[in-house]
Each structure stands twice: as C-alpha cells, then as structure tokens.
Amino acid sequence: MSMCVTRPFKRVCWKALILTLLFASDRCCASQSDFRATAEVLRSQQQTIVKLFGAGGGSLDSYGTGTLVSGDGHVVTVWNHLISTGYLTAITADGRKFSVDVVGTSAEYDLALLKLRSEPGDSFAHIDLTKASNPDPGTPVLAFSNMFHVATGNEPVSLVHGVIAAKIPLEATQGRWTFPLKSPVWLVDAITNNSGAAGGLLTDTAGIPIGLIGREIRHSASRTWVNYAVPLTTLKPVIETLLSGKKLDSTPKDAAAKVPVISDQELTARFGLTMLPNVVERTPAWIDTVAKNSIAAKCGLQRGDLIVLVNDAVITSVTDFQQQIAAFRSGERVALTINRDQQLLPLDLQIP
C-alpha cells in the first residue's frame, strides 16, 4: 500500500524546518557574538601598542612590544634584556619613531615603565587602567603584540584570539631566572607568548584591558611553554607608583636576606676584572679595566663593555653582576652577554 502526503502537511513540515533552522542560527550567532569584536575595538586597541627595538644577538630578540598607559607617552612592558641594554627605540601605530627613557622598573612584578621622548604637545592613545577588569575563566580575549617582528612601521601588530583558561599562581623559569610574581596570573588558551610578544596587551572582546602579556617561559614542573598575562589590576598600583616618580624595591620580597656577593677585590684578583665604581644605587655593570692575560681578557672582555646577561639572568647593576658570579663554583662555564658598540655579543667565561 502506497503512502501519500497531502500538500498541507508538506507545508507544515517546511515551516517547521525553517523555524528550526532559524532558531538554531540564532543560538549559534548568540554563542559566537562574544568573539565578534568590532572593527572599532580592534582599531582603537591597535593605537595603544608600540613596537620596541633594541640590541639583540644570538638567541636574544632585538624587538619587543609595549603598551601605552598615558597620553604623555608612558609605556609598560616586561623587564627583559631590551630594557637593560639601552639604545631602545619605539615605533607607534602611526609609524612615528621615538627614543625611549626608562622611568622605573620592578623586579618583583617583572615590569618596566618607559617614556617616549616626544615633543611638547604630543598626545598618544592609551589604555585606561581604571577600567581594567577581572573576567571569569572562559571569557573570550584578544592578544595584541608585535610577535615575530611582523610590524616594523605603521603596520598593525599581530592579533591572537583565545579564552581565559584559569587564574592561578605561576611557577615558571627561563633558564636560571625564576618568575618572581607570587600573585595569580591569567592562563590563556591560545599561543600568545611568542617571540617579541612580551609587553603586549590582553583585552576582552569589548576592548576592556585585562592583562600584560608575559615572557616565553616554561612551567617549573612540566617544562611546557606557558601562555600567560599578568592582570592589569595587579600591575595598576605598581604602574601608578612609578608614574609618580617613586622607586620600588629592586629585589623580590622573598629574596634571601643575605645574598653572596663577590667583592671588588676578589673580582680583580681572580678574574682580572674591575667594574665601574659602585658609587650610586644600581650602577650599570660597565667594565672599567681588564688586566692583561687574565681570565677576563682571555674570554674576550674589554674596557667599556656593558654586561647585560649572565646565562639567562638580566644584569641591571654592578651588584647584580657580583651576586650572579658569586653563585658559580670553580671550573663552571658561564655564558655572558655584553653590549659593545650597540651590539650584543656572547662570550664564554670559565670560573677560576
């Protein structure tokens, strides 16, 4: 027996199917709406990002990212080797190039505050720190940075979208360097912490600032790469303190009370190395003299060199260098990175 379907029933089926598809489409659009950042949001946040360029060499990048936090040209970024080596320049979203001064740093928060050397009357688009938010895990986010040196002039920086995976304390390292921040950070379900991305901006899809993108570092236990950003609500009081001209403690709060330091006399006697007199706070680690046929001379150190890295540890002062060298035993080999004539050079030093 054959079955037949009347036309009215067919019309009812088609109407039901159309309504079902429309309903499903509405639900799909609603679920994706959080990810659909408008062109205005993307454009406005691009204006707050600067491309940083400095000295690099070997495995060290000569480029990075910064985020504008004031209309006067103040920029925040991660306190890495670019900040310590000097000769730093910045390029804004419109392609203008500026020399950069370091206003202040915080080792505890791995943060540096910079200032563009702009002309009187210059004004810059910037994020509003008072609007920084603390979203819940699962919130869609956007990451703006000049990763992989893609932008060199007025080109837009790179954009990565993802979601907040968690907010937890982070135990991570970069060589001998240990991530100092003890308060929770954002873990991002996206590949955000790429080469040159440190100092970039993390926002939600409405453009509300959330965090400062961190370094390329590995988790201490699993040794996997970590994609993280430090909450701007955590950094806000630190940035405001630096903006006010106040100085912060240069060492993390949990640093040992007594850190071994090699003395000036021992440095000269054992290594044949004399540093610039340490007469002011945080005197840069400039080499004053190198004795002939000494360990320092044989490894290639010269008068006028600025020591910027001991292995992966950033050197910010003579005292910092003396503390790092004191941690090694006789016979160990240490990788030094020095700034000579605006170029970073790797040298190999054997501890006598």
Secondary structure, DSSP 4 states (H G I P E B T S, - for coil): ------HHHHHHHHHHHHHHHHHHHHHHHHHHGGG---HHHHHHHHTTEEEEE---BTTB-SEEEEEE-STT-EEEEE-SHHHHH---EEE-TTS-EEEEEEEEEETTTTEEEEEE-PPTT-------GGG---PPTT-EEEEEE-GGG--SSSSPPEEEEEEEEEEE---EEETTEE----S-EEEESS----TT-TT-EEEETT--EEEEE---EEETTT--EE-EEEEHHHHHHHHHHHHTT----SS-TTS-SS-----HHHHHHHH-EEEPP--STT---BEEEE-TTSHHHHTT--TT-EEEEETTEEP-SHHHHHHHHHTSPTT-EEEEEEEETTEEEEEEEE--
